[in-house]
Amino acid sequence: MTDDHQRFCRISYWKRNGDGFLSSSSRDEQWDECVVGPLSTYSPYGEQRFPRGPNSDYQIQSLVSLLRQAYEFGQRAKLAEIQHTLGIRS
């Protein structure tokens, strides 16, 4: 995964401690759960949780890809709205 995902989503890694509670972890450490969500709190997309498993990297990368597409679509739509408001023809 590239670092550009930080423009449009956040990825958090968590591990369970001895009492079963989640504590912060990193991708490089042993983690039990990953939470992926849009950066904007106004986004219609919610957070998704992925337990660590054989397909977890694929699931995380797929969701990041979808969030990237939604972010880029939103940027293009906002640009078109601004151009229309200002009367700029493209």
MOPAC internal coordinates of N, CA, C and O (Angstrom, degrees):
PM7 1SCF
backbone

  N    0.0000 0     0.00 0     0.00 0    0    0    0
  C    1.4384 1     0.00 0     0.00 0    1    0    0
  C    1.5268 1   108.93 1     0.00 0    2    1    0
  O    1.2310 1   120.87 1   -38.04 1    3    2    1
  N    1.3088 1   115.95 1   141.96 1    3    2    1
  C    1.4612 1   119.90 1  -179.54 1    5    3    2
  C    1.5182 1   110.13 1   -92.56 1    6    5    3
  O    1.2310 1   120.97 1   -17.32 1    7    6    5
  N    1.3171 1   115.76 1   162.68 1    7    6    5
  C    1.4604 1   120.51 1  -179.06 1    9    7    6
  C    1.5178 1   112.97 1   -74.96 1   10    9    7
  O    1.2310 1   119.47 1   169.59 1   11   10    9
  N    1.3334 1   118.61 1   -10.41 1   11   10    9
  C    1.4599 1   119.08 1  -178.20 1   13   11   10
  C    1.5232 1   112.02 1   -69.27 1   14   13   11
  O    1.2310 1   119.63 1   168.31 1   15   14   13
  N    1.3310 1   118.31 1   -11.69 1   15   14   13
  C    1.4610 1   119.75 1   178.15 1   17   15   14
  C    1.5339 1   111.17 1   -63.15 1   18   17   15
  O    1.2310 1   119.87 1   160.22 1   19   18   17
  N    1.3157 1   117.85 1   -19.78 1   19   18   17
  C    1.4598 1   121.09 1  -179.34 1   21   19   18
  C    1.5229 1   112.56 1   -67.60 1   22   21   19
  O    1.2310 1   119.90 1   167.17 1   23   22   21
  N    1.3384 1   117.80 1   -12.83 1   23   22   21
  C    1.4647 1   120.91 1   176.53 1   25   23   22
  C    1.5219 1   111.90 1   -73.43 1   26   25   23
  O    1.2310 1   119.90 1   153.47 1   27   26   25
  N    1.3204 1   117.80 1   -26.53 1   27   26   25
  C    1.4612 1   120.08 1  -171.00 1   29   27   26
  C    1.5281 1   114.80 1  -135.14 1   30   29   27
  O    1.2310 1   119.06 1   170.70 1   31   30   29
  N    1.3211 1   119.40 1    -9.30 1   31   30   29
  C    1.4625 1   119.30 1   177.76 1   33   31   30
  C    1.5243 1   110.55 1  -150.37 1   34   33   31
  O    1.2310 1   121.59 1   -15.00 1   35   34   33
  N    1.3113 1   114.57 1   165.00 1   35   34   33
  C    1.4633 1   119.68 1   176.08 1   37   35   34
  C    1.5299 1   107.89 1  -123.45 1   38   37   35
  O    1.2310 1   121.56 1   -37.19 1   39   38   37
  N    1.2948 1   114.63 1   142.81 1   39   38   37
  C    1.4531 1   121.92 1   179.75 1   41   39   38
  C    1.5227 1   107.23 1  -125.20 1   42   41   39
  O    1.2310 1   120.99 1   -55.88 1   43   42   41
  N    1.3284 1   115.70 1   124.12 1   43   42   41
  C    1.4634 1   121.09 1   179.69 1   45   43   42
  C    1.5226 1   108.99 1  -120.84 1   46   45   43
  O    1.2310 1   120.95 1   -42.12 1   47   46   45
  N    1.3008 1   115.78 1   137.88 1   47   46   45
  C    1.4606 1   121.67 1   177.70 1   49   47   46
  C    1.5213 1   108.57 1  -112.19 1   50   49   47
  O    1.2310 1   121.05 1   -40.71 1   51   50   49
  N    1.3350 1   115.59 1   139.29 1   51   50   49
  C    1.4562 1   121.61 1  -175.79 1   53   51   50
  C    1.5241 1   110.11 1  -133.57 1   54   53   51
  O    1.2310 1   121.25 1   -31.02 1   55   54   53
  N    1.3246 1   115.22 1   148.98 1   55   54   53
  C    1.4624 1   120.55 1   174.06 1   57   55   54
  C    1.5238 1   108.28 1  -129.28 1   58   57   55
  O    1.2310 1   121.07 1   -26.44 1   59   58   57
  N    1.3093 1   115.55 1   153.56 1   59   58   57
  C    1.4655 1   120.63 1   178.96 1   61   59   58
  C    1.5291 1   109.13 1   -90.28 1   62   61   59
  O    1.2310 1   121.67 1   -46.20 1   63   62   61
  N    1.3195 1   114.41 1   133.80 1   63   62   61
  C    1.4651 1   118.13 1   177.01 1   65   63   62
  C    1.5295 1   109.02 1   -87.44 1   66   65   63
  O    1.2310 1   120.21 1     4.94 1   67   66   65
  N    1.2894 1   117.21 1  -175.06 1   67   66   65
  C    1.4632 1   121.75 1  -177.32 1   69   67   66
  C    1.5142 1   114.41 1   -60.74 1   70   69   67
  O    1.2310 1   120.31 1   153.64 1   71   70   69
  N    1.3329 1   117.01 1   -26.36 1   71   70   69
  C    1.4622 1   121.16 1   179.70 1   73   71   70
  C    1.5212 1   112.45 1   -89.75 1   74   73   71
  O    1.2310 1   120.08 1   179.35 1   75   74   73
  N    1.3386 1   117.46 1    -0.65 1   75   74   73
  C    1.4623 1   120.67 1   179.31 1   77   75   74
  C    1.5150 1   114.21 1    89.96 1   78   77   75
  O    1.2310 1   120.35 1  -178.75 1   79   78   77
  N    1.3282 1   116.93 1     1.25 1   79   78   77
  C    1.4596 1   120.52 1   178.69 1   81   79   78
  C    1.5259 1   109.95 1   -85.87 1   82   81   79
  O    1.2310 1   120.88 1   -28.86 1   83   82   81
  N    1.3253 1   115.93 1   151.14 1   83   82   81
  C    1.4646 1   120.65 1   179.01 1   85   83   82
  C    1.5184 1   110.68 1   -83.57 1   86   85   83
  O    1.2310 1   120.79 1   -41.73 1   87   86   85
  N    1.3160 1   116.09 1   138.27 1   87   86   85
  C    1.4611 1   121.55 1   173.21 1   89   87   86
  C    1.5212 1   107.75 1  -132.00 1   90   89   87
  O    1.2310 1   121.06 1   -24.80 1   91   90   89
  N    1.3034 1   115.59 1   155.20 1   91   90   89
  C    1.4634 1   121.61 1  -175.53 1   93   91   90
  C    1.5264 1   111.31 1   -62.00 1   94   93   91
  O    1.2310 1   121.70 1   -36.05 1   95   94   93
  N    1.3191 1   114.36 1   143.95 1   95   94   93
  C    1.4585 1   121.51 1   178.99 1   97   95   94
  C    1.5206 1   107.77 1  -140.58 1   98   97   95
  O    1.2310 1   120.10 1     8.93 1   99   98   97
  N    1.3075 1   117.41 1  -171.07 1   99   98   97
  C    1.4588 1   121.25 1   174.99 1  101   99   98
  C    1.5232 1   108.72 1  -134.13 1  102  101   99
  O    1.2310 1   121.14 1   -12.31 1  103  102  101
  N    1.3106 1   115.42 1   167.69 1  103  102  101
  C    1.4637 1   120.64 1  -179.39 1  105  103  102
  C    1.5270 1   110.83 1   -61.48 1  106  105  103
  O    1.2310 1   120.47 1   146.80 1  107  106  105
  N    1.3203 1   116.71 1   -33.20 1  107  106  105
  C    1.4621 1   121.20 1  -177.26 1  109  107  106
  C    1.5275 1   113.01 1   -78.38 1  110  109  107
  O    1.2310 1   120.72 1   160.49 1  111  110  109
  N    1.3312 1   116.22 1   -19.51 1  111  110  109
  C    1.4580 1   120.46 1  -179.97 1  113  111  110
  C    1.5295 1   109.55 1   -90.84 1  114  113  111
  O    1.2310 1   121.52 1    -4.23 1  115  114  113
  N    1.3117 1   114.70 1   175.77 1  115  114  113
  C    1.4633 1   120.01 1   173.94 1  117  115  114
  C    1.5286 1   107.76 1   -73.24 1  118  117  115
  O    1.2310 1   119.66 1   -62.83 1  119  118  117
  N    1.3194 1   118.26 1   117.17 1  119  118  117
  C    1.4551 1   121.57 1   179.27 1  121  119  118
  C    1.5211 1   109.06 1  -123.15 1  122  121  119
  O    1.2310 1   121.07 1   -24.80 1  123  122  121
  N    1.3452 1   115.56 1   155.20 1  123  122  121
  C    1.4654 1   121.08 1  -178.63 1  125  123  122
  C    1.5191 1   112.50 1  -109.42 1  126  125  123
  O    1.2310 1   120.54 1   153.23 1  127  126  125
  N    1.3198 1   116.56 1   -26.77 1  127  126  125
  C    1.4605 1   120.91 1  -176.20 1  129  127  126
  C    1.5234 1   109.94 1  -145.34 1  130  129  127
  O    1.2310 1   121.06 1   -37.88 1  131  130  129
  N    1.3254 1   115.58 1   142.12 1  131  130  129
  C    1.4607 1   121.55 1   177.90 1  133  131  130
  C    1.5217 1   108.09 1  -121.81 1  134  133  131
  O    1.2310 1   120.49 1   -43.03 1  135  134  133
  N    1.3203 1   116.67 1   136.97 1  135  134  133
  C    1.4610 1   121.99 1   177.92 1  137  135  134
  C    1.5236 1   107.71 1  -118.44 1  138  137  135
  O    1.2310 1   121.04 1   -55.62 1  139  138  137
  N    1.3401 1   115.62 1   124.38 1  139  138  137
  C    1.4596 1   122.03 1   179.72 1  141  139  138
  C    1.5177 1   107.51 1  -119.94 1  142  141  139
  O    1.2310 1   120.56 1   -49.32 1  143  142  141
  N    1.3258 1   116.54 1   130.68 1  143  142  141
  C    1.4538 1   120.38 1   178.97 1  145  143  142
  C    1.5079 1   111.29 1  -153.42 1  146  145  143
  O    1.2310 1   120.84 1   -17.10 1  147  146  145
  N    1.3236 1   116.00 1   162.90 1  147  146  145
  C    1.4621 1   119.80 1   178.74 1  149  147  146
  C    1.5225 1   110.62 1   -67.26 1  150  149  147
  O    1.2310 1   120.88 1   -28.16 1  151  150  149
  N    1.3107 1   115.92 1   151.84 1  151  150  149
  C    1.4606 1   120.79 1   179.88 1  153  151  150
  C    1.5233 1   110.89 1   -70.68 1  154  153  151
  O    1.2310 1   120.65 1   142.74 1  155  154  153
  N    1.3199 1   116.36 1   -37.26 1  155  154  153
  C    1.4576 1   121.09 1  -177.94 1  157  155  154
  C    1.5215 1   110.82 1   -79.01 1  158  157  155
  O    1.2310 1   120.87 1   -45.71 1  159  158  157
  N    1.3107 1   115.94 1   134.29 1  159  158  157
  C    1.4611 1   119.55 1   175.66 1  161  159  158
  C    1.5208 1   111.11 1   -76.59 1  162  161  159
  O    1.2310 1   120.25 1   168.62 1  163  162  161
  N    1.3264 1   117.13 1   -11.38 1  163  162  161
  C    1.4607 1   121.22 1   179.58 1  165  163  162
  C    1.5236 1   112.24 1   -91.70 1  166  165  163
  O    1.2310 1   120.07 1  -179.34 1  167  166  165
  N    1.2966 1   117.47 1     0.66 1  167  166  165
  C    1.4620 1   121.84 1  -178.07 1  169  167  166
  C    1.5248 1   110.15 1   -71.35 1  170  169  167
  O    1.2310 1   120.10 1   -36.94 1  171  170  169
  N    1.3317 1   117.42 1   143.06 1  171  170  169
  C    1.4581 1   119.75 1   177.03 1  173  171  170
  C    1.5299 1   112.71 1   -75.91 1  174  173  171
  O    1.2310 1   120.15 1   173.79 1  175  174  173
  N    1.3189 1   117.32 1    -6.21 1  175  174  173
  C    1.4585 1   121.25 1  -179.24 1  177  175  174
  C    1.5226 1   109.41 1   -90.19 1  178  177  175
  O    1.2310 1   120.50 1   -44.86 1  179  178  177
  N    1.3065 1   116.66 1   135.14 1  179  178  177
  C    1.4536 1   120.57 1   178.88 1  181  179  178
  C    1.5132 1   111.88 1   -93.61 1  182  181  179
  O    1.2310 1   121.42 1    -1.76 1  183  182  181
  N    1.2990 1   114.90 1   178.24 1  183  182  181
  C    1.4590 1   119.93 1   176.96 1  185  183  182
  C    1.5271 1   110.07 1   -77.07 1  186  185  183
  O    1.2310 1   121.23 1   -30.76 1  187  186  185
  N    1.3005 1   115.24 1   149.24 1  187  186  185
  C    1.4600 1   121.85 1   175.66 1  189  187  186
  C    1.5225 1   108.26 1  -121.94 1  190  189  187
  O    1.2310 1   121.06 1   -41.57 1  191  190  189
  N    1.3178 1   115.57 1   138.43 1  191  190  189
  C    1.4658 1   121.46 1   178.99 1  193  191  190
  C    1.5256 1   109.42 1  -110.08 1  194  193  191
  O    1.2310 1   121.39 1   -43.05 1  195  194  193
  N    1.3162 1   114.95 1   136.95 1  195  194  193
  C    1.4593 1   120.97 1   179.96 1  197  195  194
  C    1.5208 1   109.10 1  -127.51 1  198  197  195
  O    1.2310 1   119.95 1   -58.27 1  199  198  197
  N    1.3351 1   117.70 1   121.73 1  199  198  197
  C    1.4651 1   118.26 1   172.20 1  201  199  198
  C    1.5277 1   108.89 1   -73.96 1  202  201  199
  O    1.2310 1   121.05 1   -27.17 1  203  202  201
  N    1.2997 1   115.60 1   152.83 1  203  202  201
  C    1.4689 1   119.26 1   178.43 1  205  203  202
  C    1.5235 1   108.74 1   -66.09 1  206  205  203
  O    1.2310 1   121.04 1   -48.25 1  207  206  205
  N    1.3116 1   115.61 1   131.75 1  207  206  205
  C    1.4590 1   120.65 1  -179.57 1  209  207  206
  C    1.5103 1   110.34 1  -166.21 1  210  209  207
  O    1.2310 1   120.41 1     3.52 1  211  210  209
  N    1.3250 1   116.83 1  -176.48 1  211  210  209
  C    1.4615 1   120.08 1  -176.81 1  213  211  210
  C    1.5297 1   113.53 1   -64.74 1  214  213  211
  O    1.2310 1   120.01 1   153.75 1  215  214  213
  N    1.3330 1   117.59 1   -26.25 1  215  214  213
  C    1.4674 1   121.02 1  -178.58 1  217  215  214
  C    1.5246 1   113.40 1  -106.78 1  218  217  215
  O    1.2310 1   119.72 1  -172.63 1  219  218  217
  N    1.3197 1   118.15 1     7.37 1  219  218  217
  C    1.4640 1   119.74 1  -173.36 1  221  219  218
  C    1.5256 1   112.52 1   -63.27 1  222  221  219
  O    1.2310 1   119.35 1   139.64 1  223  222  221
  N    1.3185 1   118.84 1   -40.36 1  223  222  221
  C    1.4702 1   120.02 1   178.92 1  225  223  222
  C    1.5230 1   110.89 1   -61.88 1  226  225  223
  O    1.2310 1   120.52 1   136.55 1  227  226  225
  N    1.3146 1   116.60 1   -43.45 1  227  226  225
  C    1.4697 1   121.12 1   178.53 1  229  227  226
  C    1.5286 1   110.72 1   -62.22 1  230  229  227
  O    1.2310 1   120.12 1   135.46 1  231  230  229
  N    1.3366 1   117.37 1   -44.54 1  231  230  229
  C    1.4636 1   121.00 1  -179.94 1  233  231  230
  C    1.5248 1   111.15 1   -62.68 1  234  233  231
  O    1.2310 1   120.49 1   136.37 1  235  234  233
  N    1.3102 1   116.67 1   -43.63 1  235  234  233
  C    1.4651 1   121.13 1  -179.66 1  237  235  234
  C    1.5242 1   110.16 1   -64.37 1  238  237  235
  O    1.2310 1   120.12 1   132.55 1  239  238  237
  N    1.3239 1   117.38 1   -47.45 1  239  238  237
  C    1.4637 1   120.95 1  -179.69 1  241  239  238
  C    1.5242 1   111.59 1   -63.13 1  242  241  239
  O    1.2310 1   119.95 1   143.07 1  243  242  241
  N    1.3244 1   117.70 1   -36.93 1  243  242  241
  C    1.4679 1   121.19 1   178.54 1  245  243  242
  C    1.5180 1   111.06 1   -64.80 1  246  245  243
  O    1.2310 1   120.37 1   135.50 1  247  246  245
  N    1.3275 1   116.90 1   -44.50 1  247  246  245
  C    1.4599 1   119.77 1   179.81 1  249  247  246
  C    1.5232 1   111.06 1   -67.09 1  250  249  247
  O    1.2310 1   119.92 1   139.77 1  251  250  249
  N    1.3221 1   117.76 1   -40.23 1  251  250  249
  C    1.4667 1   120.83 1   177.31 1  253  251  250
  C    1.5218 1   109.80 1   -61.09 1  254  253  251
  O    1.2310 1   120.07 1   140.05 1  255  254  253
  N    1.3177 1   117.48 1   -39.95 1  255  254  253
  C    1.4651 1   121.51 1   178.07 1  257  255  254
  C    1.5292 1   111.11 1   -62.73 1  258  257  255
  O    1.2310 1   120.17 1   136.37 1  259  258  257
  N    1.3258 1   117.28 1   -43.63 1  259  258  257
  C    1.4707 1   120.48 1   177.90 1  261  259  258
  C    1.5269 1   111.55 1   -64.62 1  262  261  259
  O    1.2310 1   120.27 1   138.63 1  263  262  261
  N    1.3271 1   117.08 1   -41.37 1  263  262  261
  C    1.4644 1   120.08 1   177.89 1  265  263  262
  C    1.5227 1   111.15 1   -65.57 1  266  265  263
  O    1.2310 1   120.09 1   144.65 1  267  266  265
  N    1.3275 1   117.43 1   -35.35 1  267  266  265
  C    1.4688 1   121.23 1   176.22 1  269  267  266
  C    1.5280 1   109.78 1   -62.54 1  270  269  267
  O    1.2310 1   120.14 1   134.74 1  271  270  269
  N    1.3272 1   117.34 1   -45.26 1  271  270  269
  C    1.4619 1   121.27 1   179.45 1  273  271  270
  C    1.5238 1   111.22 1   -62.29 1  274  273  271
  O    1.2310 1   120.17 1   137.10 1  275  274  273
  N    1.3252 1   117.29 1   -42.90 1  275  274  273
  C    1.4644 1   120.89 1   178.86 1  277  275  274
  C    1.5242 1   110.70 1   -63.79 1  278  277  275
  O    1.2310 1   120.39 1   139.09 1  279  278  277
  N    1.3289 1   116.86 1   -40.91 1  279  278  277
  C    1.4601 1   121.89 1   178.88 1  281  279  278
  C    1.5248 1   110.79 1   -62.50 1  282  281  279
  O    1.2310 1   120.50 1   133.11 1  283  282  281
  N    1.3348 1   116.65 1   -46.89 1  283  282  281
  C    1.4633 1   120.62 1  -179.44 1  285  283  282
  C    1.5250 1   111.31 1   -66.08 1  286  285  283
  O    1.2310 1   119.98 1   141.54 1  287  286  285
  N    1.3250 1   117.63 1   -38.46 1  287  286  285
  C    1.4591 1   120.90 1   176.83 1  289  287  286
  C    1.5302 1   110.08 1   -63.12 1  290  289  287
  O    1.2310 1   120.55 1   137.66 1  291  290  289
  N    1.3198 1   116.55 1   -42.34 1  291  290  289
  C    1.4584 1   120.94 1   178.31 1  293  291  290
  C    1.5167 1   112.34 1   -62.73 1  294  293  291
  O    1.2310 1   120.16 1   141.50 1  295  294  293
  N    1.3237 1   117.30 1   -38.50 1  295  294  293
  C    1.4640 1   120.65 1   177.70 1  297  295  294
  C    1.5263 1   110.82 1   -64.19 1  298  297  295
  O    1.2310 1   120.55 1   136.17 1  299  298  297
  N    1.3328 1   116.55 1   -43.83 1  299  298  297
  C    1.4705 1   119.90 1   179.46 1  301  299  298
  C    1.5269 1   111.03 1   -64.76 1  302  301  299
  O    1.2310 1   120.33 1   139.50 1  303  302  301
  N    1.3269 1   116.97 1   -40.50 1  303  302  301
  C    1.4634 1   120.63 1   179.51 1  305  303  302
  C    1.5296 1   110.63 1   -65.16 1  306  305  303
  O    1.2310 1   120.10 1   139.00 1  307  306  305
  N    1.3146 1   117.41 1   -41.00 1  307  306  305
  C    1.4652 1   121.24 1   179.47 1  309  307  306
  C    1.5212 1   110.51 1   -66.32 1  310  309  307
  O    1.2310 1   119.94 1   139.48 1  311  310  309
  N    1.3391 1   117.72 1   -40.52 1  311  310  309
  C    1.4567 1   121.44 1   177.40 1  313  311  310
  C    1.5250 1   110.49 1   -61.60 1  314  313  311
  O    1.2310 1   120.18 1   136.19 1  315  314  313
  N    1.3224 1   117.26 1   -43.81 1  315  314  313
  C    1.4691 1   120.91 1   178.87 1  317  315  314
  C    1.5233 1   110.75 1   -62.97 1  318  317  315
  O    1.2310 1   120.14 1   140.97 1  319  318  317
  N    1.3240 1   117.33 1   -39.03 1  319  318  317
  C    1.4655 1   121.26 1   178.59 1  321  319  318
  C    1.5294 1   110.88 1   -64.61 1  322  321  319
  O    1.2310 1   120.14 1   136.95 1  323  322  321
  N    1.3176 1   117.34 1   -43.05 1  323  322  321
  C    1.4692 1   121.55 1   178.97 1  325  323  322
  C    1.5237 1   110.47 1   -64.42 1  326  325  323
  O    1.2310 1   120.48 1   134.97 1  327  326  325
  N    1.3296 1   116.69 1   -45.03 1  327  326  325
  C    1.4630 1   120.25 1   179.08 1  329  327  326
  C    1.5253 1   110.88 1   -61.99 1  330  329  327
  O    1.2310 1   120.17 1   139.48 1  331  330  329
  N    1.3134 1   117.28 1   -40.52 1  331  330  329
  C    1.4671 1   120.90 1   178.64 1  333  331  330
  C    1.5294 1   110.42 1   -64.49 1  334  333  331
  O    1.2310 1   120.55 1   135.35 1  335  334  333
  N    1.3216 1   116.56 1   -44.65 1  335  334  333
  C    1.4649 1   121.25 1  -179.65 1  337  335  334
  C    1.5227 1   111.41 1   -61.99 1  338  337  335
  O    1.2310 1   120.39 1   140.61 1  339  338  337
  N    1.3259 1   116.85 1   -39.39 1  339  338  337
  C    1.4633 1   121.03 1  -179.10 1  341  339  338
  C    1.5258 1   113.02 1   -85.57 1  342  341  339
  O    1.2310 1   120.44 1   175.17 1  343  342  341
  N    1.3248 1   116.77 1    -4.83 1  343  342  341
  C    1.4635 1   120.37 1   179.66 1  345  343  342
  C    1.5144 1   113.31 1    74.86 1  346  345  343
  O    1.2310 1   120.38 1  -153.77 1  347  346  345
  N    1.3098 1   116.88 1    26.23 1  347  346  345
  C    1.4641 1   121.35 1   179.45 1  349  347  346
  C    1.5210 1   108.41 1   -90.15 1  350  349  347
  O    1.2310 1   120.97 1   -52.72 1  351  350  349
  N    1.3032 1   115.75 1   127.28 1  351  350  349
  C    1.4669 1   119.63 1   177.46 1  353  351  350
  C    1.5143 1   108.75 1   -95.39 1  354  353  351
  O    1.2310 1   121.48 1   -44.22 1  355  354  353
  N    1.3061 1   114.78 1   135.78 1  355  354  353
  C    1.4734 1   117.88 1  -179.83 1  357  355  354
  C    1.5063 1   111.52 1  -106.28 1  358  357  355
  O    1.2310 1   120.10 1   180.00 1  359  358  357

